Structures are given as structure tokens and as C-alpha cells.
Amino acid sequence: MTVSNATVEPGETTQVEIRLSEAPDGLAGYNLTVSVTDGATGEFTITEYAPEFELTTDPRYTELNSSVQLQALDVQDPPGPNATDVLLATVTVTGNTGGDVSQG
């Protein structure tokens, strides 16, 4: 799993891609939670699934939007065995205060 790096100032937003670096057995779907380590410094405000995943749930955010749970299925044409660099979703992070925010 890879999460792109980004810098965001307080009151500004930036988009961060969430990708699966490799899927040796392919990928038909996923259940994933993404979090920031300190919700006071930043929060998730928008989540967009990759268009290949047709069946998705509404993103579920925690109380302070410091975590978001994503669930998706690709039943038509899932990434096959040995797929690499698979885009799962893009999240928008809004900066709240100064500090370091890392995604996990």
C-alpha cells in the first residue's frame, strides 16, 4: 500500500492518492481504513473511489474526520494477478493547524 506525500497549509486542501503497489493474486475488492496520526493538524474532507470500482459504500468518517473507512468491489474487470500500482481512492486532506500529519 502506498499513500502519496503532500504538504498542506492550515485552511488549505490537497489530494492524496491511495494505491496498492502490487496484487500478486489480483484484487476484486477491499476494506481499508486510512487515518491521520493527529486529527488536530488535518482531516479528511472528500473521498473519491477509483472509477474501476463500481460497487462502493459511502465513506465512513470518524467524529473529527481523522479516519475514513473505504469499501469497494470491482466485479466487471478486477485487476488480475500480478497487477501493480492499482489506484484505490483519492482523499482530500484539509490542514487545520501547523504540524506533521502522516497517513497510516
JOTA-V127776 format. One record per residue. N is the residue number from 1. SS is DSSP state (a for helix, b for strand, c for the rest). OMEGA is omega in radians with two decimals (* if undefined). Layout:
BEGIN
N_SS_OMEGA / N_SS_OMEGA
END
This chain:
BEGIN
1_c_3.06 / 2_b_3.07 / 3_b_-3.09 / 4_c_3.10 / 5_c_3.11 / 6_c_3.04 / 7_c_3.14 / 8_c_3.11 / 9_c_3.08 / 10_b_-3.13 / 11_c_3.12 / 12_c_3.09 / 13_b_3.03 / 14_b_3.10 / 15_b_-3.12 / 16_b_3.12 / 17_b_3.04 / 18_b_-3.07 / 19_b_3.00 / 20_b_-3.05 / 21_b_3.07 / 22_b_3.11 / 23_b_-3.06 / 24_c_-3.12 / 25_c_-3.07 / 26_c_-3.12 / 27_b_3.09 / 28_c_-3.14 / 29_b_-3.14 / 30_b_3.01 / 31_b_-2.94 / 32_b_3.02 / 33_b_3.11 / 34_b_-3.09 / 35_b_2.92 / 36_b_-3.06 / 37_c_-3.14 / 38_c_-3.09 / 39_c_3.11 / 40_c_-3.10 / 41_c_-3.12 / 42_b_-3.13 / 43_b_3.06 / 44_b_-3.11 / 45_b_3.13 / 46_b_3.05 / 47_b_3.10 / 48_b_3.07 / 49_b_3.01 / 50_c_-3.04 / 51_c_3.14 / 52_c_-3.11 / 53_c_-3.03 / 54_c_-3.08 / 55_b_-3.11 / 56_b_3.00 / 57_c_3.00 / 58_c_3.10 / 59_c_3.14 / 60_b_-3.12 / 61_b_3.02 / 62_c_-3.03 / 63_c_-3.12 / 64_c_-3.11 / 65_c_3.11 / 66_c_3.06 / 67_b_3.05 / 68_b_3.09 / 69_b_-3.11 / 70_b_3.06 / 71_b_-3.10 / 72_b_3.06 / 73_b_3.02 / 74_c_-3.06 / 75_c_-3.09 / 76_c_-3.05 / 77_c_-3.08 / 78_c_3.03 / 79_b_-3.07 / 80_c_3.13 / 81_c_3.13 / 82_c_3.05 / 83_b_3.12 / 84_b_3.05 / 85_b_-3.09 / 86_b_3.09 / 87_b_3.12 / 88_b_-3.09 / 89_b_3.01 / 90_b_3.11 / 91_b_3.05 / 92_b_3.12 / 93_b_3.07 / 94_b_3.09 / 95_b_3.13 / 96_c_3.13 / 97_c_3.10 / 98_c_3.12 / 99_c_-3.12 / 100_c_3.10 / 101_c_3.04 / 102_c_-3.13 / 103_b_3.11 / 104_c_*
END
